[in-house]
Amino acid sequence: MAGKKICMRLIAGAALLCMAAFAGCAEERGSAAANRTQLSEMEAYPRELGTFEGLDAETEWQIINDYYRYFIARATSSWHIGTVNDYYVSRYYGTYNGNTVIMMMPDFSVDMAIVHDYTIADIRFAYQAGMEILVWNQESGFYNFSMAYEMRLLTQDDVRAIHQKMYGAITGGIND
């Protein structure tokens, strides 16, 4: 009887091992299919990609897809989520130490009456809600602008350069 229990446990263990291996293969096939789908969606994307100097089309497409997943993770059920085609990079502020600074926009209507107004590295930034300055890292995803500075993904010189690209020179810009 004890031998029969051990044999049944071995068979059950082998079956679980086979199921895990099959699931891993299916997952790999699924991700390959997802990659093919992503590529075909890129070809059908309604906006021209790669128009920002320093940001190639493939990286821009990856940012848009990552943002869509990021947005869905933060969304509540009452928000309009749309599809990946409803989002775009509206501004590219540069890449600093592998961290790409962009402003994302949805194609659908958002409340633009709210204004983001905050200070990072002693530099003031203000812009309408619905737009969002984000820092994207290919390895770790998105960070909001202030968090990226606090985590030292961006230096004060980087923040100053971003401000320069947004508003022009610090003197005569929004900080005066």
N, C-alpha and C positions, 0 to 999 in steps of 0.2 A: 504494500500500500504506500509506504514512504517513497519507494522507487518510482511509483506511478505519479506521485505528486511532484517529485523533482523533474520527471520527464515532461509533465504538463507545464511546469514553470519554465523550463527551457524552451518548449515550443511557443509558449506565450511571449517570452522574451525575444525569440527569433522573429516572431510575427510583428512585434512592436518595432524592432530594428528595421525590418523590411518596410514597414509603413513609414517610418521616419525618413528612410532613404528615398522612398518614392515621393514623399512630400517635398523633400529637398530638390529633387529633380523637377517636380512640377513647379516649384517656386522659381527655379532657374529658367524654365521655359516661359513662365508667366512674366518674369522681368524682361526677357528677351522680346516677348510679344509687346510688352509695355514700351520698350525702347523703340520698336518698329512703329507703334502707334504714335509715340511722341514725335518721331521723325516725320511721319505723314501729316501730323497736325501742324508741324512747323511749316511744311510746304503749303498748307492751307491757311496759315495764320493771315488775318486780314491786313496787317500792317507790315511795312517794310522793316526788316531787321538789319542790324549792323550799320545804322546810319550815324551813330555817335562815334566820333574819332576816339580810338583807343578801346572800343567795346565791339568785339566781333559778333556776328549774327548768332553763332552757336552758344556763346556765353550769355548773350542777351536772352535767347530762348530758354536756356537753363534757369536763369534768374526768374523769368516770367512763370515757368512751371513750378519752381520752388516757392515763389510768392503765392501762387494759387493754392498750393498745399498749406502754406503758412497761414493764409487768410482763412481757409476752411477750418483749420484747427482753432482759430480765434473767434470764428463767427458764432453767433447765436442763431437759433432757429428762425428768428424774425428778420434776419438780414437777407438781402438779395445776394446770392453768391455767384450766380451766372456760370460761365464756363471759362476755361483758360483764355479764350479769345477775348474776354471782356476786360483784360488787364494789360497794361503796357508800362514800359519804362518811359516816363515823360521827361526825365532829366538824368544825365550821367555826370557826376561830379568828379570822377577819377577813381583810380585804384591805388590804394596806399598799403604797402606791405602785404599784398594779396587780399586786401579787403576792398570790395567794390562799393562805392557810395552812389546811391541812386535815389530818385524819387519815383514812386509807383503811383499809378492812377487807375481807377476803374473806369470803364467806358459808360457805366450807368450813373444816374444822378445820385449825388451825395450832398449832404448839408454843407455848403461852402461858407455859411455865415460864421461858423466857429473858426477861431484863429489859434493856431499853435504859436505860443510865444514863450521862449525859454532861452536860457543862457548856458552855453557849453564852453569851457576853457576861457571864461570871462568874455565871451563873444556872444552877442545877442542874435537870435534867429527868430523870425516870425513868418508864418505862411498859413494859407487857408487849410482847414481840415478837408479831408478827402484826399489830400496829397500827404505823402508820408516819406520823410527822408529815412532811408534804411541803409544799413551796412550789411552786405552779403559776403559771406565767406564760403567758398565752394565746399570746404570740409565740414563746417559747423552750422551753416544756415544763416538766418537773419538775426540782426540785433537792431534795436532802435538806436538812434543817433547818440543820445546821451549815454546809454549803456555801453556802446562801443568805445566811447571815450573813457568812461570809468574803468572799463576792463583793459585799457591801454592798447586796444586794437588800432586806435587813432591817436596821434600826438597832437599837441597844441598847434604845431606848425601845419599838420594836416587839416585841422579844424579851420585854421586861418585861411588855408588855400581853398577849402570848400566854400567858406564865406565869400571869398574873393570871386569865386565862380558864380555864386548866387547873386551877389549884390554889387560887385565891383570892388574898388579899393575900400579898405577898412575906414579910412577917412572919407567922409562923404557918403558912407553906407548907412545901414540901418542903426549903427551904434552911435551916431552923432545926435 
